[in-house]
Amino acid sequence: MTALRVDPIACRAHGLCAELLPEVVDLDEWGYPLLGPLPGHLIAEARRAAAACPALALRLTTPT
């Protein structure tokens, strides 16, 4: 199953991921993302959100 992951070291709390993918991403009180499960029908949107991340901290992963 494909999952959305955030690199907590690289993340700078811009919040763009939550704007682009509100179905999966909530923000904590400091603006850092809290990720929920990624439904299969949102994979394309998650890919776009990861590509738009200014800090390149968001990634899609697939199990090997």
Buried (B, 14 or more C-beta within 10 A) or exposed (E): EBEBEBEEEEBEBBEBBBEBBEEBBEBEEEEBBEBEEBEEEBBEBBBEBBEBBEBEBBBBEEEE
